[in-house]
């Protein structure tokens, strides 16, 4: 497996930590393995159904607390990266809270990077659509449909409020943020790096640099 601490592959050997406990919901046990590289413990809470001791119904990683989503680029500004990271971390525990953080992050992103007029999120999304590539505009616009802002106006007007979410909505919001981060942060930074590298070569060759 890949160590969730140091991300290096290692051969995992799991052992039961303590004794199994049981309640009306089933049997619970904590399993542990140790990364051979970083020597850190990895702990999982395992649940089995009441009627079948050997049928594992779920496993939850309890140490370390990590997101199941891939890491975002270092080009993303800290304020956005932090809020996105929090939303990704709690996705499995509370999709409602994750979606609230993502909507707030999205609204800040549209205001700071797209320059939309501050309003409710529904209208702000509408304002930015013609400023984005078509594939990204379609994804952003879908938020209004998945989020069902008409039925839940608090999602649009109070983006940080914890309200019910549609199935898959919280993860979709993170997917859209990934695309917007790439558009507003990663691509411009990559373009700057390529231009700087080319200018360095032109300078070494005694030629004028690109503006």
C-alpha positions in Angstrom: 0.0 0.0 0.0 1.0 3.7 -0.3 1.7 5.2 3.1 -0.7 8.0 3.8 2.0 9.8 5.8 5.0 9.8 3.4 3.3 8.5 0.2 5.9 5.8 -0.3 4.8 2.3 -1.2 5.4 -0.4 1.4 4.3 -3.9 2.2 1.6 -3.6 4.8 1.0 -6.1 7.6 -2.0 -5.4 9.7 -2.7 -6.4 13.3 -5.6 -5.9 15.6 -5.0 -3.2 18.2 -6.8 -4.1 21.5 -10.0 -6.1 21.5 -13.1 -6.2 19.3 -16.1 -4.4 20.7 -19.7 -4.8 19.8 -23.0 -2.8 20.0 -26.3 -2.9 18.2 -24.7 -1.6 15.0 -22.2 -4.4 14.7 -18.6 -5.2 15.7 -15.8 -2.7 15.7 -12.0 -3.2 15.7 -9.0 -0.9 15.3 -6.3 -2.3 12.9 -2.8 -1.1 12.8 0.2 -1.2 10.5 3.5 0.6 10.5 5.2 2.2 7.5 8.6 0.6 6.9 10.0 3.9 5.6 8.8 6.6 7.9 8.0 4.3 10.9 4.6 6.0 11.5 1.5 4.1 12.5 -1.5 3.8 10.2 -4.8 3.1 12.0 -8.1 2.0 10.5 -11.5 1.5 12.2 -13.1 -1.6 10.8 -16.9 -2.3 11.0 -18.5 -5.7 10.5 -22.3 -6.4 10.3 -24.1 -7.7 13.3 -25.2 -10.9 11.5 -21.8 -11.7 10.0 -18.6 -11.4 12.0 -16.5 -11.8 8.8 -18.3 -9.4 6.5 -16.5 -6.1 6.6 -18.9 -3.3 5.8 -16.6 -0.3 6.1 -13.1 0.8 6.9 -12.3 4.3 8.0 -8.8 5.7 8.2 -8.4 7.3 11.6 -4.7 8.0 11.5 -3.5 10.0 9.7 -6.5 12.2 8.8 -6.1 12.6 5.1 -8.1 13.5 2.0 -8.9 10.9 -0.6 -8.5 13.5 -3.3 -5.2 14.2 -5.1 -3.2 17.1 -3.8 -3.6 20.5 -5.5 -0.8 22.5 -7.2 1.5 24.6 -5.1 0.6 27.4 -7.5 -2.8 27.8 -5.8 -2.7 30.7 -3.3 -2.6 29.6 0.4 -6.0 31.0 1.3 -7.8 29.0 -1.4 -5.6 25.9 -0.9 -6.4 25.9 2.9 -10.2 26.2 2.4 -10.2 23.6 -0.3 -8.1 21.3 1.8 -10.5 21.5 4.7 -13.5 20.8 2.4 -11.7 17.8 0.9 -10.7 16.5 4.4 -14.3 16.4 5.7 -15.9 15.2 2.5 -16.5 11.7 3.8 -17.5 12.8 7.3 -19.9 15.6 6.4 -20.7 16.3 2.8 -22.9 19.2 4.0 -20.1 21.0 5.7 -17.7 20.2 2.8 -20.1 21.7 0.3 -20.5 24.8 2.5 -16.7 25.4 2.5 -16.5 24.7 -1.2 -19.3 27.2 -2.0 -17.6 29.8 0.1 -14.2 29.1 -1.6 -15.9 29.3 -5.0 -17.5 32.6 -4.2 -14.3 34.1 -3.0 -12.5 32.8 -6.1 -15.1 34.3 -8.5 -14.8 37.7 -6.7 -11.0 37.9 -6.5 -10.0 36.2 -9.7 -12.9 36.7 -12.1 -13.9 40.2 -10.7 -17.6 39.4 -10.6 -19.9 42.0 -8.9 -20.6 40.8 -5.3 -24.1 39.3 -5.2 -25.5 35.8 -4.5 -23.6 32.8 -5.8 -26.3 32.0 -8.4 -25.9 35.4 -10.1 -22.1 35.5 -9.7 -21.9 32.1 -11.5 -24.0 33.5 -14.3 -21.8 36.6 -14.6 -18.6 34.6 -15.0 -19.7 32.0 -17.6 -18.8 34.0 -20.7 -15.3 34.6 -19.2 -14.4 30.9 -19.0 -13.5 28.2 -21.6 -16.7 26.4 -22.7 -15.9 23.1 -21.0 -15.2 24.9 -17.7 -18.2 27.2 -18.0 -20.5 24.1 -18.4 -19.1 22.6 -15.3 -19.5 25.8 -13.2 -23.0 26.3 -14.5 -23.9 22.8 -13.5 -23.4 23.8 -9.9 -26.6 25.8 -10.0 -28.5 22.8 -11.2 -27.0 20.2 -8.9 -27.2 22.6 -6.0 -30.8 23.3 -6.7 -30.5 26.9 -5.6 -34.2 27.6 -6.4 -35.2 25.0 -3.7 -32.4 26.0 -1.3 -31.8 29.7 -1.6 -29.5 29.7 1.4 -26.9 27.9 -0.8 -26.8 30.9 -3.0 -27.3 33.7 -0.5 -25.4 32.4 2.5 -22.7 30.2 1.0 -21.1 29.2 4.3 -24.3 27.9 5.8 -24.8 24.2 6.5 -27.7 23.0 4.4 -28.8 19.7 2.7 -26.9 18.7 -0.4 -27.8 16.6 -3.4 -26.1 13.3 -3.9 -22.6 13.9 -5.3 -22.9 17.7 -4.9 -20.1 18.1 -2.4 -17.6 16.1 -4.5 -18.7 17.9 -7.7 -18.0 21.3 -6.1 -14.4 20.1 -5.4 -14.1 18.9 -9.0 -15.1 22.3 -10.3 -12.7 24.1 -7.9 -9.9 21.9 -9.3 -10.7 23.1 -12.8 -10.9 26.7 -11.8 -7.7 26.5 -9.9 -6.0 25.1 -13.0 -7.4 28.0 -15.1 -6.7 30.9 -12.7 -3.5 29.7 -11.0 -1.7 26.8 -12.6 -1.9 27.7 -16.3 -0.7 31.3 -15.8 2.1 30.2 -13.6 3.2 27.5 -16.0 3.1 30.1 -18.9 5.3 32.4 -16.8 7.8 29.7 -16.1 8.0 28.7 -19.8 8.5 32.4 -20.8 11.2 32.9 -18.2 13.0 29.7 -19.3 12.9 30.9 -22.9 14.1 34.4 -22.0 17.0 32.8 -20.2 18.0 30.9 -23.4 17.6 34.0 -25.5 19.7 36.0 -23.1 22.5 33.4 -23.3 22.3 33.5 -27.1 22.6 37.3 -27.0 19.1 37.8 -28.4 16.3 40.2 -27.2 14.0 38.7 -24.6 10.3 38.2 -25.1 8.1 40.8 -23.4 
